[in-house]
């Protein structure tokens, strides 16, 4: 199944925590934003350098918690119909507080219209979370997706005389 469609199905089915493995952070985040919009859900993303974007209304004050624990606290306090994406969260999986909070969140989110997505290029899932987290691999784009992207670029530039957009089959294949 297409990973975007699989994520949509899991969000609809109220799976509480989904781990997405991918190197393509921007592509995954754009896909998740489309899923959130389609399902009429509020979308938030978090990274250690940027914090929560957009900020949640519940926790927009400065906190004394470390960033990763604050992010999980914001998920805990968020209303239903919310999707959270936490980037590069694999590095926090050695912290017993993070593992415990994720286990608590899995119980809390189960049956709610709220989903926590963890995005990382690698899997470092502790044994304690194996039954709480659903794993998805978000593969690199296939040939069909790449051809579609090429066609979109050509379509966007077709009226610009500065570019030669006549691509031979061989050149398309090389791209």
Buried (B, 14 or more C-beta within 10 A) or exposed (E): EEBBEBBBEBBEEBBBBBBBBBEBBEBBBEBBBEBBEEBEBBBBBBBBEEEBEEEBEEBEEEEEBEBBBBBBBBBBEBEEBBBBBBBBBBEBBEBEEBBEBBBEBBEEBEEBBBBBBBBBEEEEBBEEBEEBBBEBEBEEEEEEEEBEEBEEEBEEEEEEEEEEEEBEEEEBEEE
